[in-house]
Every structure is written in structure tokens, then in C-alpha cells.
Amino acid sequence: MIINIILISGLLASFYLDIKFRKIPNYITFVVIVSGITYHSVANGLEGLLFSTTGIIIGILLLFIPFFLGGVGAGDVKLLGAIGAVMGAKFTIYAFLISAVIGGLISFIIIMKNGRLGFFFKSILFTVLYREKTDITSSEPKERFTIPYGVPIVIGTFSMMIWGGF
């Protein structure tokens, strides 16, 4: 199906560009969004438009709070919305959940690789005990490790496409 080719192309381009430049361009997400809306509207009329629009809204809402808190970029939010435009809300929710697990695993690996596991657990303990973020020691490095979150989104989406029965 042509819509799947457009989605897969958009996902692969997003994966590459997010790793290389830490940015997912609007032209990729918008092409996928417009293609999803157009395809579903033509194929299924108003019901298709609702399917696609609901998927976009759910995709955006799932990453709205992480975006607002600075945990993901706007491109990641639009990418999940684009996935929703093509695959619908239910698929997007499952892909998001898988992406969150994959993102957590990647983050944990980065924490381990950079020798920050002890500091990570101390900060969690202090946050739980004192209900606020606390700088435990001034000797800890102030570096912020981030991941290109489009990568877990793409892997989670491909996982759903392959194993999710969609």
C-alpha cells in the first residue's frame, strides 16, 4: 500500500536525521500527516477523516507533557502525530508505549556508559524523599545526557507494524 511506503519512508528519514542532526524536519512529518489524512478521507470518507484526525490528536497529546517539560522536541511530537495520521489512535498508543520502554532502555544504557548510575539512583531517592529535585553534591558533573527520541519512536512504530498485528 502506498500509504505504508510513505510512512516507512518518513520513519526512516526521521531516524537518520534525528541521529545525525538531532532534528526531525517539518517537511517529513507534514508530508506523512497530509498523506494520512488524504488517504483515509478518500478511502473511508468522514469516518476516515475522523480516524486520521483522532490519531494525530492522540499522538500529539501523548508527547505534549514531555515536550512541555523539555524531555522531547517538537519534531518528536509531530512525528508521533504523523504516525497517528496514518495508523490511527489505537496503534499510536501502543507504539508510544513500546517507544517509552525503548527510550527508557536507551537512557539507562547511556547512564551506565557514562558512569552515572549511582548519581541517578541518589537523585531519584532524594526526589522521592524531599519531593523536589535536589542537587546532591556540587562535585557531580552538570552535563545533561539526551537521546534523539525519534529513534525510540521509530523503533517502537516498526515493532508495532511487525509484531502488533496491524
N, C-alpha and C positions, 0 to 999 in steps of 0.2 A: 504494500500500500504506500502511496506517495507521502501521506502524512507521517508515517513511521520513518521514512527516509529523511524527511525534513527534521523531525525530532532528533533522530540519531545523529544527523549532521550537526545540528545545533548543540547537542550534548558533547560531541567530540571536539568541536571548535571551542566550546566553553571550557572544557577540561584542559586543553592545550593552552589557551590564552590565560586562564586563571593561574596555571602553574608558571608560565613564562613571564606574564606581566602583572599578575595579581589583579586582573580586571576582566570582567565579562561585559563586552560592549553591548550597547542598546540595540544595535542593528541585528545582532544574533537573536536576542530574546524577543524583539518586536516581530521579526520575521516568523518565528515559531508561534507567537501569540496570534498574529493575524492569520497565519495558515490554519491554526487550530480552530479559531472562530469561524473562518470561511468554510473549511471542510465540514465541520459538524453542522453548521447552519444550512449549507447546501444539501447535505446528506439527510438531515433529520428535521429541517425547518426550525420552528421556535423551540422545540424540545432540544435540538442540537445546540442552538444558541445558549439555552439555559445550562446545558451540560458543560459547555466550554466556559461560560462566564462564571459558573459556580466553581469550577476547577481553578480558574485564575484567582478568584477571591480567596478561596481556601489556601492556595499556595502562598499568596501574599500574607495572609493573616498568620500562617504558621511561623513565618520568619519575622513578623513585624516587631515583636518584643526583642528578640535577639538583635535585630537591626537597630532598634531604638537604644539598646544598651551598648552598642558598639561591637557586638560579637560577630556580626556578619556584615557584608557590604550590600549596597543596593543592587548590584548585579546578581548576587546570590538570591535575593528576594524575587527579582524579576525572573530569574531562571526557574525557580520553583513555580511561579505563576505561569510561565510558559509551558512547563510540564503539565500543569493543571489544565491549560487550554486545550492540549492535545489528548490527554489521558483521563481527564475528569477528576472530581474531588476525591473519590474513594481511593483510587490509585495514588494520588498525590499524598494523601495522608500516610499510606503505607510506605511509600518511597521516602517521605520525610522521616518517619520513624527509623527506617533502616539507615538513612543518611546520618541521623543523630548518633546512632550506635557506632557507625564507621568513623564519624568525626571525633567521637569520644576516644575510640581506639587510637586513631592517628595522634590526637592530642596527648594521650598517655605515653605513646612511644616517643614523642618529642620531649616530654617531660623527663622520661627515663634517660634518653640520649643525652640530654643537657645536664644531667645530674641534679635535677630539681625536685626529685620525688619527696625527700624529707621536708623541704620547704613547702611543697604542695600540701602535704598532709598537715603540717603545722598551721598553715593558713586556713585550711578547712576547719580544724579543731578550734582555732581562735574565733573564726567567724561564727561557728555554732555556739560556742560558749559566750561570746560577747555580742553576738548578733550584729556585728559590723565588720567591715574589712579592717584589719589591723596590720600595720607594717611590723612584723615580728622582730626583725633586727635590721639595723641600718646597714649591716655588713652584707646582706643579701643583694645580689645584683638586681638592678632595676630594669633589666631587659624584659621586653614583652615578646613572647613567642606566639606567633599566629600561624594559622594554616589557611591556604586558599580553600574556602569552604565549598566552592563549586565542585571540587574533587569528590568529597563525600556525597554531594547531591547527585553527581553523575553516576558514581558507583552504585548508590542506593537505587537510582532510577533503572539502571541496567539490570540490577539484581531483581527488581520487581518485574521487569519486562521478561527476563529469562525464567525465573522461578516462581513468580507470583501468579501465574495462570491468567495473565491479561493478554 
